Every structure is written in C-alpha cells, then in structure tokens.
Amino acid sequence: MKIKGRAAFSAAIVPLLLTGTAGIAHAQETAEVADTEIVITATKRAERLQDVPISVSAIGGDQLSKSRVTNADDLVTKVANLQLTSIVGDNTPIFALRGVSMSDYSLNQSSPVATYYDEVYKGNFAFLGVAMYDLERVEVLRGPQGTLYGKNTTGGAVNLISRAPELGETSGYLNLGYGNYNRMDANGAINVPMGDKAAARVAFSFARADGWFKNQLPGEPDLAGVREYAVRASVLLEPSDGVRFVLRGSTSYQNPRNYGIFAQPADVHRVGLGKREIEANVTDRRRARTYSLALTGNIDVSDTLTVTSITSWDKGKLSFYEDTDGTATELLEIPYYDKANQFAQDLRLTSDTGGPFDFILGAYYNREKVFNSTTFEIAKDVDSDGLPGVTDADCAIGLPLGCLFANSFDQVKKSFALYTDMNYDISESITLRGGLRYTHDTGRQTDFESNALGPNGVLVVNLIPPSNLKYSTDNISGKIGLDYKLADGNLLYAHFSRGYRASSFNAQAFFDPSELSIAKPEKVNAYEIGAKTQFAGRTVTLNLAAFYYDYRNQQFINVDPVTAAQTLLNINKSRIMGGEAELSVRASDMVSFRAGLGLLDSKIKKGTVSGVDVSGNELSNAPSLTFNGGVDLTVMDSDAGKLSLHGDVSYSSSQYFEVLNVPRLQQGSYAILGAHIDYETADGRWNASIWGKNLSNKFYFTSRVDLLAGFGFDYNHISAPRTYGVTVGYKF
C-alpha cells in the first residue's frame, strides 16, 4: 500500500505511540522510544504532539493498563484540570475540564466535555458502557473544540482510541487478575491476518467484585460492586493502495449492585455507621447495555487529498433504582430509565500538499433519539396519619407523602454541521491557523407527562399534562491563531476559539408545567497562549498553557432544597482563568519523573439561583489547584527480566459541587496515592504486576446535593476505598 505525506509519517510512527501525559512520556517507555516521535490525532491528522498548538494530554494503552485505569473515572488522576462528578455511577462520568462542567444529572443530557470512541461521538449516558480496554491511547483536549469537534465541546473532548487490527501477523495477549473485594478480572485480544490485505482483531474485558459499600441491613447485599463484560471486534481491509477501511462492532453489559448514597447529617441518618457503611433497603442491580457499529474509511483520491468517512450506529439502555435517602426507610427513592439510539455520519476531505497551505473540509450529521423516565418515590411507607400501611388514598390525602411522581418523554435531537480547519505557513517559522463550523440543531421533546400515583400505581392526579416542546438553533463557532516555531524546534502559540453547547430540555419537571423549560445554548469564548518545549537532548519535556474564558449561559439544574422542585437554568455570565504545566524528565535509562499542574480561578459574574444572587461565587467542579505526578524506576533490566517500580500521586484543592457555594457542602483538599510493581521476562512474553489504588484509603466526596431542608439530609456520592491486587499476563 502506498501511503503519502502525513499518512506515511503516521504509518511509520503510530505503532510507537506514546504512553504519556500530554507530551509527558512515561518512564520506562520514554527510555525505549527516546529517538521516536509522539504522535496524536487530536486535530484529525497524525501529528507530533509537540507540533500541535493546543493543550492536549495523551496516555498510552499500556500505561493505562499497568496503572489500573479500568474506567473513564480514573482519568482525573492522570490529567491536570480534569475533574468529574460521579452522580450517575461508575463508567458514566460527567467530566469537568478547566472548570467547564455539566451541573445536571439528567440522563437525557450531554456533557460540555464530549466523549469520543474512535472518532464517534457518544453524547448520551446510555452509549458509554465499558470501553477502557485494549486501547491504543486516550487523548484529552482542553479548551473549546468548536471547529473540528462541534457542539457540546465548550470544555473540551476526551478521545478513546482502540487498537486497530494489523496486517501480516498473528499476535495477542491475555491478562488475569485478582484483588481485594474478591475482584476477578480478565482481558485480552487476538490479532489474526486474513490474507495480505485484511486482518481481524477481537478484544474482551471481564470483571467482577463484591461491593465495598457495606450494607448493615440483615440479609441485604453490599452495594457498589463490579459485574461487567465487553467485547469489541474489528476488521481491517486494505483492498488497494490508498484505500483503508476499519469496521468495528462492540457490546458491553453491566449489572452490579447499584452505588450507595452517603446521606448526612450524621446525627440523623448515620448513627452507628462507618464511613463506608450503609443501611439500604433498595439494592437492585444497575443495568447498562450498549451496542455499537462504526465503519471508518480513508481513500486517497489523489497524491494530496484524502476522503475520510465515519458512519456509526449506537444503541443503549441504562436503568437503576437509587436508594436516594441511603437509609432503611422509604423517605426518597428514585428509579431511572434511559433508552437511546443514534446514527451519525462524518465526511471530510483532508489535504496534504507539503506546501504552505493545507485544509480540512467536512460535513457532519447526527440523529439521537431518547426515551427517558424517572420516578420520585416520596415517603411511600407512611400513610396520611403518619402510620405504616400506606394506601393509594393516603397519597391523595397527604400529597406528596406516600406518592410516586413519575414523568416520561421522548426526545429527538438532530444536528447538521459544515466545518473547515486550515493552516497557512506565512514563513518557515510562523503558521496562521483558523477554522469555522456552522451548526444547525433541532430538538423535539414529545409526550412529556408527569403524574402523582399511589404506591400501587393508581393515578391520583395529573400534574403536567401531555406536552411538547421544540427548538431550532443556528451557531457559528470559530478559531484563529498563530504558531511560532523556534530555531530549536520548540513551539509558541496563541489562539482564540469559541465553543458551543446545544440547547437542553429539562428532564426533572415533576410538579408543575412551569418546570418544563428549554435551556439556552451555552458558549465559551476562549483565549489561550502556550509553549511546547523539549531540551537537554529531548530528555526534558515541558509544556505550558495559560487561558482566559468568557463563559455565557452555563446550563444548570437547580434543586430547591425545600420542595425538591428542579428547574433547568442558565447562569448568565462567568469567567475562568488559569493554566497548566506538564513536565517529564528522563534522568537516565533507569529513572524518570513526570508531573502535571493545573491552576483555576473561576467566578460567576452574573446569575441568580433560587432567588439568590450567586455573583462572585465559584463555579462547581473547579478546584483552584490540581496536581498529578509520579516516578518510574527500573531496578533490573537483564537476561533475568525487567523489574520496575512506579509511584503516583494526585492532589486536588477544595471545591464546590454547586454554585450556591454552601459551606457545609464544600469538599476539602485531598491527595490520592497509587503504585504498581511490574516484572517482565527478557523475551517479553510473560509479565506480572502488583498494584494498588488509593493506598491511603482516602475518603472524599465526588458529588453533593443540598436536600437538607426538604428531606433532612444532604445527598452525597463518595470515593472508592483502597483497592489492590495482582495481575499476570502473557503475550504471543
């Protein structure tokens, strides 16, 4: 196969893709590939990471596996200025990047930090599933990506890139592990050639573990367990020179006991319970099923032009029954159900002239259909006289006590976009970059209805009659910037970019038609300068970025602490400024260090929530300081094999999970420690690892909601405890 220009560069380099953090090559692998280049595809081209004028972090698949990054939630310990809210459970993270976050937990919503699997956008929670296995790498792009990635990237994008089949070889691996909480896991892959022009790869992941949230109710199981599997099959076809197709199909299933809720205050709800103990009467399994198909084609139509087509289909279901009060009573429970499917088509033309001007021209279409239903079950074990034995009539008398409040709706969103990205070399050292994206979005919410029901499901009163809402918006996002390449190859850059997040429907309307609303689109105008540098013979890499954001109309779900009524609002105006510094040092072939530092200063400039002026408050999920770092030490590398030690630390300063900045709901600063010891035989066939995460068993909150006035408790999700284990692997 004849491959030209950047494509040839990619074909030669991609097998050596780094494990590292945004230009930070991780220890042992840095020593082995010191004379190669770090390549990413964040800009829809294969480019050296040090040549890409944006703040981006890349972590290789081997490093993810060795560090036990088994779900997307763990990425926050590896990437500066990346946070998450786990309010809808594991493997369904709500990312916050540089303080831009989704302050909503509705299952019909899409985060402003977009998640992509092999360039396929996964907007709805039901599409996420199990994906962190057999990966080539993960790329985290900071800042608005409104040109190449489009809507819902006001904060940035997280790209998960799986390993593609390879021609000409049969290879594979199998890893088996065991850990505390009786965790058993297995993952592996096999690559099989099918003649000279085709190959197939099948990968899988399986894991089970007992729950770590210990249930003190007799006969009830522990919560927050692991029970999941996933399979991905890929076929590569290269029928002729300049033609390449990859077909991927995958499915995943999760059905562990659901997460538990840590309810406060302790003097009311947690008497006699430890920090990771609960008395939960609702212990149903959480179920998440995903299916996906994607066909990626690249065709060289000339020596300088390539057509890329990505056609994808996704289907998913997510359901769980939450014991919201976290107690043995039936004060508040909420079952959630989300069913979604989507079709998407991305078509683009990419030039590779080798001259001063290159471009990408593209068109994109996405259709997402969602069915969503949620039920508030309020004090259904107490009748109108405050006694047990509740009936449907008690709901009618004591509304809302003893009632079920159920809503449901269908939602269809369509998005069409035209986009371009261009760069022009003004001189050998100066490059002008720019791009535009036009997006037309439409949304329809149909058959929305909310009813108050008795505990036996009998209709008591219709609260919101069947209703329909719709919107249609047009948006232009753009980017313009300059790069300056120094004589030593280091890069300085500055750019302005705009990000756009589409309108949203409120899924949490229950009590009154006035709760039905459409949030306005949110936008971020971002100004960024940065530097990408290497020196001391490329043994030291230092990447720097500083930014200022003008953040408009952040979408925000507000929960009234007295009535529990929920409204979807826009925070009029905020500003965020900060930066990142990422450093790696290869002190020798045996020792290296890595570190990432994130700084944030966020402030709401104008906004009102529950009648309270929140101007001057901090944004949610925006700690002022985050840090991650580690050391990698090879203590033996001989005919007897290779033994290496790896330690990691991740730190976050204090933060809020809501914009009212309630002092008691502030999460204080904390640090997390992790480590792994790896051994590999001299021939590279066998390997073993001893690993540990959260070694100090740090307890901290991952989300918090004020329900104190209405229900007598604060609703909290908490971190996983210390976990550790051993993994043994074989490669062939």
Summary of the structure (lengths in Angstrom):
residues: 732
radius of gyration: 25.6
end to end distance: 26.1
largest distance: 82.4
contacts: 2704
relative contact order: 0.13
helix: 8%
strand: 57%
